[in-house]
Amino acid sequence: MAAGTAATSTARRWGLTARGWTFLALGLATALVGMVRGLVPVVQFGVLIAALPLVAAALTRPPRRQVSVSRALSARELPTGGQLRVIVAVRTRFGIGRSLLLEDLAPEALGGPHRFALSGLSGDAVGQPHYQLRTRARGSHLLGPLRLHVVDRFGMVHRVQTVGGRDEVVVVPPVVALAPLVLGGAAIGVGAGHVGALGAASDDVIPRTYHAGDEVRRIDWKASARTGELMVRSEESPWRPAVTVLVDVREGVHAGDGPDSSLDLTLSVAASVGALALATGYDLAVRTTDDQPVFTGSPVAGISEERRALLRALAVLPASTSPIPATSLAHSADVVSSGPMVLVTGDLSQTAARILAGVGGHSPTKVLVRVDTAGWHGAGPDPRPAGLRDGAAGLALMAEAGWRATSVGRGEDLAAAWSRLAVRR
């Protein structure tokens, strides 16, 4: 194994191509035959042939200190199917004109590697080649590194030098603008609450430990005597409404692969609802139906930053193979369900509907968005079990529990499907 590794390292160091190795082997074989037969011209010819790739390897060296490369991106986060413009700044210091072949490595989710050539570079030259790529799949992907290919004129030597680093590109689910009427008005001042600023005054107070800088008049002497520590009164901040979004990412209820799958459409619905909730003043909690936390945020922390964190969390959310845990899911959802609850699911069976119908008992508004997977099964026989083909039984159970439901299929308008919920309200 050590001998094989050493041979591979030597081959990379010389950088000979298949043509180069062929010339070297042919030259050495010719020289050997000439030596055996005592034919000096044949030996000389063989040495000449063998020397060609070696001379080419000696003369073809990567410009290690003569090239510097940097990359600029038009965006570092963009939706599935978006266009990303990449600008590569190449600075060279060559005494004579030279051509370069650069390759920017990328996974298939970003369109695969991209190659581009620069010619006629001399002196202190600066080139800015650019290319565009289309994002193919959500997730966090690495673009790069940038590699410089050095090839001789006869194709005997091919050396590769890494000249640039990597950049992260996050492909997020697309966000569709939705009508806010379905969620209702998010009047700031009612809903779920949190403790406010230190040292603030209020009629309803909660004692807390004294901190340096607190006003002496805020000291709660009764609480201090009871606890043995110096306590002060703190404000109970205004209560805020919270939207809970439950996302069904179980593999068995979805169809299709990649960005055109029903799972990605489900995550797009969740992203759109979450962005709407933050924009209209709601706190937001997103969980999966197998009771895994995905995101928790508030517009108080900044709508743009919270929206970005939400989309990043959904971008890397994988499919699940776990069942719906009825008891823990109901408890987790009810803890945060001080406002509307939105359930986004794929195919809905009666079994799943019986579990999900009882979730969110304290929510004033319960909305179900069902992604119908019929469009992903083509024109042939529907391979889904009978209980999943139309979902009527599951939807009936959800309706009995107070859920308002709508369906969206492949290629259908999500905004229109969402607006139908406002009409039925």
KOLKOLKE-912533 format. One record per residue (C-alpha): residue number from 1; x, y, z. Coordinates in nm, 3 decimals. Example, Ala and Ser with C-alpha at 12.3 -4.5 7.8 and 13.67 -1.06 7.14 Angstrom:
BEGIN
REC; 1; 1.230; -0.450; 0.780 $
REC; 2; 1.367; -0.106; 0.714 $
***
This chain:
BEGIN
REC; 1; 0.000; 0.000; 0.000 $
REC; 2; 0.290; 0.236; 0.083 $
REC; 3; 0.449; 0.168; -0.258 $
REC; 4; 0.118; 0.246; -0.432 $
REC; 5; 0.083; 0.573; -0.238 $
REC; 6; 0.437; 0.676; -0.328 $
REC; 7; 0.374; 0.598; -0.696 $
REC; 8; 0.055; 0.804; -0.692 $
REC; 9; 0.235; 1.097; -0.525 $
REC; 10; 0.511; 1.082; -0.787 $
REC; 11; 0.259; 1.073; -1.068 $
REC; 12; 0.082; 1.379; -0.932 $
REC; 13; 0.411; 1.563; -0.885 $
REC; 14; 0.511; 1.506; -1.247 $
REC; 15; 0.158; 1.570; -1.371 $
REC; 16; 0.194; 1.349; -1.678 $
REC; 17; -0.119; 1.271; -1.876 $
REC; 18; -0.193; 0.938; -2.042 $
REC; 19; -0.022; 1.072; -2.355 $
REC; 20; 0.283; 1.173; -2.150 $
REC; 21; 0.312; 0.833; -1.987 $
REC; 22; 0.270; 0.667; -2.325 $
REC; 23; 0.557; 0.869; -2.476 $
REC; 24; 0.776; 0.796; -2.173 $
REC; 25; 0.706; 0.420; -2.182 $
REC; 26; 0.746; 0.402; -2.560 $
REC; 27; 1.075; 0.592; -2.549 $
REC; 28; 1.219; 0.375; -2.274 $
REC; 29; 1.110; 0.056; -2.454 $
REC; 30; 1.263; 0.178; -2.780 $
REC; 31; 1.590; 0.268; -2.607 $
REC; 32; 1.599; -0.073; -2.437 $
REC; 33; 1.546; -0.253; -2.766 $
REC; 34; 1.823; -0.045; -2.922 $
REC; 35; 2.061; -0.131; -2.641 $
REC; 36; 1.986; -0.503; -2.673 $
REC; 37; 2.037; -0.495; -3.049 $
REC; 38; 2.335; -0.260; -3.029 $
REC; 39; 2.165; 0.003; -3.247 $
REC; 40; 2.286; 0.342; -3.130 $
REC; 41; 2.044; 0.550; -3.344 $
REC; 42; 1.750; 0.355; -3.205 $
REC; 43; 1.876; 0.420; -2.851 $
REC; 44; 1.909; 0.791; -2.928 $
REC; 45; 1.563; 0.805; -3.078 $
REC; 46; 1.415; 0.627; -2.776 $
REC; 47; 1.587; 0.865; -2.534 $
REC; 48; 1.454; 1.162; -2.734 $
REC; 49; 1.098; 1.031; -2.719 $
REC; 50; 1.126; 0.958; -2.344 $
REC; 51; 1.273; 1.302; -2.277 $
REC; 52; 0.984; 1.492; -2.437 $
REC; 53; 0.731; 1.445; -2.151 $
REC; 54; 1.004; 1.494; -1.890 $
REC; 55; 1.112; 1.824; -2.044 $
REC; 56; 0.748; 1.930; -2.075 $
REC; 57; 0.695; 1.851; -1.704 $
REC; 58; 1.004; 2.052; -1.610 $
REC; 59; 0.896; 2.354; -1.814 $
REC; 60; 0.528; 2.341; -1.717 $
REC; 61; 0.511; 2.459; -1.360 $
REC; 62; 0.210; 2.611; -1.179 $
REC; 63; 0.248; 2.987; -1.119 $
REC; 64; 0.228; 2.963; -0.742 $
REC; 65; 0.307; 3.325; -0.652 $
REC; 66; 0.205; 3.486; -0.976 $
REC; 67; -0.169; 3.429; -0.953 $
REC; 68; -0.418; 3.534; -0.685 $
REC; 69; -0.789; 3.459; -0.716 $
REC; 70; -1.098; 3.572; -0.524 $
REC; 71; -1.469; 3.503; -0.570 $
REC; 72; -1.772; 3.733; -0.529 $
REC; 73; -2.132; 3.610; -0.520 $
REC; 74; -2.446; 3.802; -0.610 $
REC; 75; -2.619; 3.632; -0.314 $
REC; 76; -2.534; 3.378; -0.048 $
REC; 77; -2.892; 3.273; 0.014 $
REC; 78; -3.142; 3.222; -0.264 $
REC; 79; -3.449; 3.008; -0.332 $
REC; 80; -3.459; 2.681; -0.520 $
REC; 81; -3.435; 2.743; -0.894 $
REC; 82; -3.276; 3.085; -0.843 $
REC; 83; -2.995; 3.230; -1.054 $
REC; 84; -2.660; 3.295; -0.885 $
REC; 85; -2.401; 3.518; -1.051 $
REC; 86; -2.040; 3.438; -0.966 $
REC; 87; -1.760; 3.685; -1.042 $
REC; 88; -1.401; 3.559; -1.019 $
REC; 89; -1.129; 3.825; -0.983 $
REC; 90; -0.795; 3.697; -1.116 $
REC; 91; -0.477; 3.902; -1.058 $
REC; 92; -0.161; 3.792; -1.235 $
REC; 93; 0.201; 3.901; -1.255 $
REC; 94; 0.347; 3.750; -1.571 $
REC; 95; 0.643; 3.882; -1.764 $
REC; 96; 0.509; 3.747; -2.092 $
REC; 97; 0.161; 3.673; -2.223 $
REC; 98; 0.005; 3.360; -2.081 $
REC; 99; -0.328; 3.177; -2.079 $
REC; 100; -0.502; 3.025; -1.777 $
REC; 101; -0.769; 2.759; -1.741 $
REC; 102; -0.966; 2.789; -1.415 $
REC; 103; -1.224; 2.553; -1.269 $
REC; 104; -1.467; 2.634; -0.989 $
REC; 105; -1.581; 2.314; -0.823 $
REC; 106; -1.946; 2.282; -0.723 $
REC; 107; -2.184; 2.000; -0.627 $
REC; 108; -2.463; 1.892; -0.859 $
REC; 109; -2.706; 2.092; -0.648 $
REC; 110; -2.530; 2.404; -0.784 $
REC; 111; -2.492; 2.280; -1.139 $
REC; 112; -2.159; 2.099; -1.113 $
REC; 113; -1.808; 2.234; -1.188 $
REC; 114; -1.765; 2.542; -1.409 $
REC; 115; -1.459; 2.601; -1.628 $
REC; 116; -1.347; 2.924; -1.793 $
REC; 117; -1.029; 3.038; -1.971 $
REC; 118; -0.831; 3.362; -1.969 $
REC; 119; -0.584; 3.441; -2.246 $
REC; 120; -0.324; 3.709; -2.317 $
REC; 121; -0.240; 3.785; -1.953 $
REC; 122; 0.085; 3.978; -1.909 $
REC; 123; 0.229; 4.217; -1.654 $
REC; 124; 0.005; 4.314; -1.361 $
REC; 125; -0.319; 4.203; -1.525 $
REC; 126; -0.664; 4.175; -1.367 $
REC; 127; -0.935; 3.959; -1.517 $
REC; 128; -1.294; 3.925; -1.398 $
REC; 129; -1.461; 3.630; -1.568 $
REC; 130; -1.813; 3.552; -1.452 $
REC; 131; -2.070; 3.281; -1.492 $
REC; 132; -2.421; 3.202; -1.374 $
REC; 133; -2.552; 2.889; -1.210 $
REC; 134; -2.903; 2.775; -1.124 $
REC; 135; -2.969; 2.622; -0.785 $
REC; 136; -3.117; 2.274; -0.812 $
REC; 137; -3.175; 2.154; -0.456 $
REC; 138; -3.226; 2.315; -0.118 $
REC; 139; -2.964; 2.285; 0.155 $
REC; 140; -2.628; 2.427; 0.252 $
REC; 141; -2.376; 2.377; -0.030 $
REC; 142; -2.008; 2.466; -0.070 $
REC; 143; -1.892; 2.637; -0.388 $
REC; 144; -1.524; 2.580; -0.459 $
REC; 145; -1.238; 2.550; -0.424 $
REC; 146; -1.104; 2.728; -0.732 $
REC; 147; -0.844; 2.525; -0.918 $
REC; 148; -0.592; 2.630; -1.179 $
REC; 149; -0.520; 2.381; -1.458 $
REC; 150; -0.176; 2.400; -1.618 $
REC; 151; -0.144; 2.209; -1.947 $
REC; 152; 0.145; 2.202; -2.194 $
REC; 153; 0.092; 2.260; -2.565 $
REC; 154; 0.127; 1.892; -2.655 $
REC; 155; -0.107; 1.757; -2.388 $
REC; 156; 0.160; 1.556; -2.208 $
REC; 157; 0.140; 1.736; -1.874 $
REC; 158; -0.167; 1.840; -1.673 $
REC; 159; -0.114; 1.988; -1.329 $
REC; 160; -0.378; 2.121; -1.093 $
REC; 161; -0.319; 2.390; -0.832 $
REC; 162; -0.573; 2.513; -0.575 $
REC; 163; -0.580; 2.893; -0.588 $
REC; 164; -0.908; 2.986; -0.414 $
REC; 165; -1.116; 2.884; -0.115 $
REC; 166; -1.479; 2.789; -0.065 $
REC; 167; -1.800; 2.985; -0.015 $
REC; 168; -2.122; 2.862; 0.141 $
REC; 169; -2.440; 2.894; -0.063 $
REC; 170; -2.769; 2.826; 0.116 $
REC; 171; -3.061; 2.728; -0.106 $
REC; 172; -3.384; 2.795; 0.082 $
REC; 173; -3.747; 2.700; 0.008 $
REC; 174; -3.928; 2.960; -0.207 $
REC; 175; -4.148; 3.205; -0.017 $
REC; 176; -4.488; 3.297; -0.162 $
REC; 177; -4.671; 3.612; -0.053 $
REC; 178; -4.986; 3.505; 0.137 $
REC; 179; -5.293; 3.699; 0.247 $
REC; 180; -5.266; 3.791; 0.618 $
REC; 181; -5.643; 3.773; 0.676 $
REC; 182; -5.631; 3.397; 0.739 $
REC; 183; -5.419; 3.440; 1.053 $
REC; 184; -5.614; 3.743; 1.172 $
REC; 185; -5.468; 4.064; 1.314 $
REC; 186; -5.159; 4.025; 1.530 $
REC; 187; -5.236; 4.298; 1.781 $
REC; 188; -4.917; 4.355; 1.976 $
REC; 189; -5.003; 4.362; 2.343 $
REC; 190; -5.190; 4.032; 2.369 $
REC; 191; -5.071; 3.674; 2.346 $
REC; 192; -4.769; 3.490; 2.486 $
REC; 193; -4.535; 3.691; 2.703 $
REC; 194; -4.183; 3.725; 2.833 $
REC; 195; -4.011; 3.917; 3.110 $
REC; 196; -3.927; 4.272; 3.012 $
REC; 197; -3.639; 4.508; 3.072 $
REC; 198; -3.449; 4.496; 3.397 $
REC; 199; -3.554; 4.758; 3.651 $
REC; 200; -3.871; 4.865; 3.465 $
REC; 201; -4.187; 4.942; 3.660 $
REC; 202; -4.530; 4.782; 3.631 $
REC; 203; -4.833; 4.711; 3.844 $
REC; 204; -4.788; 4.335; 3.789 $
REC; 205; -4.434; 4.257; 3.900 $
REC; 206; -4.220; 3.948; 3.930 $
REC; 207; -3.933; 3.957; 4.182 $
REC; 208; -3.585; 3.878; 4.058 $
REC; 209; -3.231; 3.891; 4.194 $
REC; 210; -3.078; 4.235; 4.240 $
REC; 211; -2.823; 4.342; 3.976 $
REC; 212; -2.572; 4.625; 4.005 $
REC; 213; -2.730; 4.943; 3.873 $
REC; 214; -3.089; 4.860; 3.972 $
REC; 215; -3.279; 5.142; 4.140 $
REC; 216; -3.300; 5.114; 4.515 $
REC; 217; -3.668; 5.203; 4.510 $
REC; 218; -3.737; 4.885; 4.314 $
REC; 219; -3.613; 4.659; 4.593 $
REC; 220; -3.883; 4.418; 4.710 $
REC; 221; -3.813; 4.392; 5.083 $
REC; 222; -4.074; 4.122; 5.146 $
REC; 223; -3.933; 3.897; 4.875 $
REC; 224; -3.581; 3.970; 4.998 $
REC; 225; -3.673; 3.864; 5.353 $
REC; 226; -3.842; 3.551; 5.223 $
REC; 227; -3.556; 3.437; 4.999 $
REC; 228; -3.259; 3.564; 5.193 $
REC; 229; -3.131; 3.747; 4.883 $
REC; 230; -3.175; 4.104; 4.773 $
REC; 231; -3.467; 4.103; 4.526 $
REC; 232; -3.610; 4.374; 4.300 $
REC; 233; -3.939; 4.410; 4.114 $
REC; 234; -3.925; 4.360; 3.733 $
REC; 235; -4.185; 4.440; 3.473 $
REC; 236; -4.406; 4.180; 3.313 $
REC; 237; -4.372; 4.279; 2.950 $
REC; 238; -4.666; 4.298; 2.709 $
REC; 239; -4.800; 3.965; 2.594 $
REC; 240; -4.756; 3.876; 2.230 $
REC; 241; -4.946; 3.635; 2.005 $
REC; 242; -4.760; 3.331; 1.874 $
REC; 243; -4.819; 3.124; 1.561 $
REC; 244; -4.732; 2.755; 1.571 $
REC; 245; -4.650; 2.581; 1.242 $
REC; 246; -4.640; 2.201; 1.237 $
REC; 247; -4.469; 2.047; 0.933 $
REC; 248; -4.517; 1.685; 0.831 $
REC; 249; -4.185; 1.571; 0.681 $
REC; 250; -4.244; 1.194; 0.707 $
REC; 251; -4.121; 1.011; 0.399 $
REC; 252; -4.435; 0.799; 0.364 $
REC; 253; -4.667; 1.095; 0.304 $
REC; 254; -4.464; 1.258; 0.026 $
REC; 255; -4.374; 1.181; -0.333 $
REC; 256; -4.113; 1.291; -0.585 $
REC; 257; -3.747; 1.377; -0.545 $
REC; 258; -3.545; 1.696; -0.526 $
REC; 259; -3.682; 2.047; -0.562 $
REC; 260; -3.991; 1.925; -0.750 $
REC; 261; -4.100; 1.692; -0.467 $
REC; 262; -4.406; 1.733; -0.249 $
REC; 263; -4.172; 1.759; 0.051 $
REC; 264; -4.009; 2.071; -0.090 $
REC; 265; -4.353; 2.216; -0.166 $
REC; 266; -4.453; 2.143; 0.195 $
REC; 267; -4.145; 2.328; 0.322 $
REC; 268; -4.224; 2.617; 0.087 $
REC; 269; -4.571; 2.640; 0.242 $
REC; 270; -4.419; 2.638; 0.591 $
REC; 271; -4.167; 2.907; 0.492 $
REC; 272; -4.440; 3.125; 0.343 $
REC; 273; -4.664; 3.094; 0.648 $
REC; 274; -4.371; 3.158; 0.883 $
REC; 275; -4.261; 3.466; 0.689 $
REC; 276; -4.620; 3.595; 0.696 $
REC; 277; -4.644; 3.541; 1.071 $
REC; 278; -4.323; 3.733; 1.142 $
REC; 279; -4.419; 4.015; 0.905 $
REC; 280; -4.757; 4.062; 1.073 $
REC; 281; -4.615; 4.078; 1.427 $
REC; 282; -4.652; 3.722; 1.554 $
REC; 283; -4.396; 3.524; 1.747 $
REC; 284; -4.328; 3.199; 1.563 $
REC; 285; -4.260; 2.839; 1.658 $
REC; 286; -4.203; 2.569; 1.394 $
REC; 287; -4.197; 2.198; 1.479 $
REC; 288; -4.220; 1.876; 1.283 $
REC; 289; -4.504; 1.631; 1.340 $
REC; 290; -4.252; 1.388; 1.490 $
REC; 291; -4.205; 1.654; 1.763 $
REC; 292; -3.868; 1.796; 1.662 $
REC; 293; -3.810; 2.171; 1.708 $
REC; 294; -3.714; 2.352; 1.387 $
REC; 295; -3.731; 2.725; 1.466 $
REC; 296; -3.839; 2.966; 1.737 $
REC; 297; -3.829; 3.341; 1.684 $
REC; 298; -3.991; 3.677; 1.734 $
REC; 299; -4.021; 3.988; 1.516 $
REC; 300; -3.896; 4.189; 1.815 $
REC; 301; -3.548; 4.052; 1.738 $
REC; 302; -3.569; 4.188; 1.380 $
REC; 303; -3.796; 4.056; 1.109 $
REC; 304; -3.524; 4.026; 0.843 $
REC; 305; -3.284; 3.831; 1.065 $
REC; 306; -3.557; 3.605; 1.202 $
REC; 307; -3.691; 3.536; 0.853 $
REC; 308; -3.340; 3.448; 0.739 $
REC; 309; -3.292; 3.210; 1.032 $
REC; 310; -3.628; 3.047; 0.957 $
REC; 311; -3.542; 2.985; 0.593 $
REC; 312; -3.199; 2.846; 0.680 $
REC; 313; -3.356; 2.605; 0.929 $
REC; 314; -3.606; 2.481; 0.670 $
REC; 315; -3.337; 2.460; 0.400 $
REC; 316; -3.148; 2.186; 0.584 $
REC; 317; -3.449; 2.004; 0.732 $
REC; 318; -3.435; 1.637; 0.624 $
REC; 319; -3.717; 1.393; 0.570 $
REC; 320; -3.816; 1.187; 0.873 $
REC; 321; -3.881; 0.817; 0.921 $
REC; 322; -4.028; 0.856; 1.271 $
REC; 323; -4.400; 0.819; 1.345 $
REC; 324; -4.615; 1.090; 1.501 $
REC; 325; -4.576; 1.077; 1.881 $
REC; 326; -4.931; 1.157; 1.986 $
REC; 327; -4.873; 1.241; 2.352 $
REC; 328; -4.552; 1.444; 2.329 $
REC; 329; -4.660; 1.632; 2.016 $
REC; 330; -4.986; 1.745; 2.174 $
REC; 331; -4.799; 1.861; 2.483 $
REC; 332; -4.526; 2.045; 2.287 $
REC; 333; -4.778; 2.218; 2.062 $
REC; 334; -5.010; 2.321; 2.345 $
REC; 335; -4.723; 2.479; 2.539 $
REC; 336; -4.667; 2.740; 2.267 $
REC; 337; -5.014; 2.751; 2.109 $
REC; 338; -5.129; 3.095; 2.229 $
REC; 339; -5.227; 3.195; 1.877 $
REC; 340; -5.312; 3.043; 1.539 $
REC; 341; -5.187; 2.694; 1.458 $
REC; 342; -5.106; 2.592; 1.102 $
REC; 343; -5.050; 2.228; 1.005 $
REC; 344; -4.878; 2.157; 0.672 $
REC; 345; -4.888; 1.793; 0.568 $
REC; 346; -4.867; 1.566; 0.269 $
REC; 347; -5.107; 1.274; 0.229 $
REC; 348; -5.332; 1.254; 0.535 $
REC; 349; -5.448; 0.914; 0.656 $
REC; 350; -5.724; 0.853; 0.907 $
REC; 351; -5.470; 0.729; 1.162 $
REC; 352; -5.262; 1.045; 1.135 $
REC; 353; -5.576; 1.262; 1.133 $
REC; 354; -5.697; 1.112; 1.462 $
REC; 355; -5.369; 1.209; 1.625 $
REC; 356; -5.334; 1.553; 1.466 $
REC; 357; -5.698; 1.653; 1.516 $
REC; 358; -5.647; 1.679; 1.889 $
REC; 359; -5.337; 1.899; 1.866 $
REC; 360; -5.372; 2.268; 1.939 $
REC; 361; -5.680; 2.251; 2.155 $
REC; 362; -5.607; 2.598; 2.296 $
REC; 363; -5.550; 2.766; 1.960 $
REC; 364; -5.824; 3.009; 1.851 $
REC; 365; -5.750; 2.942; 1.482 $
REC; 366; -5.652; 2.604; 1.342 $
REC; 367; -5.559; 2.580; 0.972 $
REC; 368; -5.463; 2.274; 0.768 $
REC; 369; -5.278; 2.299; 0.436 $
REC; 370; -5.266; 1.958; 0.266 $
REC; 371; -5.019; 1.899; -0.017 $
REC; 372; -5.194; 1.656; -0.252 $
REC; 373; -4.935; 1.417; -0.398 $
REC; 374; -5.159; 1.290; -0.680 $
REC; 375; -4.975; 1.505; -0.934 $
REC; 376; -4.647; 1.327; -0.861 $
REC; 377; -4.775; 0.978; -0.950 $
REC; 378; -4.834; 1.035; -1.321 $
REC; 379; -5.122; 0.912; -1.535 $
REC; 380; -5.091; 0.545; -1.440 $
REC; 381; -5.248; 0.362; -1.147 $
REC; 382; -5.218; 0.548; -0.819 $
REC; 383; -4.974; 0.349; -0.602 $
REC; 384; -5.097; 0.504; -0.278 $
REC; 385; -5.314; 0.306; -0.035 $
REC; 386; -5.685; 0.366; -0.067 $
REC; 387; -5.693; 0.570; 0.254 $
REC; 388; -5.446; 0.825; 0.114 $
REC; 389; -5.576; 0.873; -0.241 $
REC; 390; -5.832; 1.140; -0.166 $
REC; 391; -5.778; 1.204; 0.204 $
REC; 392; -6.152; 1.272; 0.247 $
REC; 393; -6.181; 1.066; 0.563 $
REC; 394; -5.882; 1.233; 0.723 $
REC; 395; -6.004; 1.580; 0.627 $
REC; 396; -6.347; 1.502; 0.773 $
REC; 397; -6.190; 1.411; 1.107 $
REC; 398; -5.989; 1.734; 1.104 $
REC; 399; -6.300; 1.938; 1.021 $
REC; 400; -6.489; 1.783; 1.312 $
REC; 401; -6.209; 1.898; 1.543 $
REC; 402; -6.239; 2.258; 1.420 $
REC; 403; -5.966; 2.265; 1.155 $
REC; 404; -6.023; 2.469; 0.838 $
REC; 405; -5.854; 2.291; 0.548 $
REC; 406; -5.732; 2.364; 0.197 $
REC; 407; -5.534; 2.159; -0.055 $
REC; 408; -5.259; 2.253; -0.298 $
REC; 409; -5.122; 2.023; -0.567 $
REC; 410; -4.829; 2.012; -0.802 $
REC; 411; -4.804; 2.329; -1.007 $
REC; 412; -5.103; 2.491; -0.834 $
REC; 413; -5.112; 2.846; -0.699 $
REC; 414; -5.031; 2.839; -0.327 $
REC; 415; -5.153; 3.197; -0.270 $
REC; 416; -5.494; 3.111; -0.419 $
REC; 417; -5.524; 2.794; -0.210 $
REC; 418; -5.437; 2.993; 0.102 $
REC; 419; -5.690; 3.266; 0.018 $
REC; 420; -5.966; 3.005; 0.008 $
REC; 421; -5.918; 2.965; 0.382 $
REC; 422; -6.012; 3.330; 0.434 $
REC; 423; -6.330; 3.283; 0.232 $
REC; 424; -6.432; 2.981; 0.442 $
REC; 425; -6.359; 3.151; 0.769 $
***
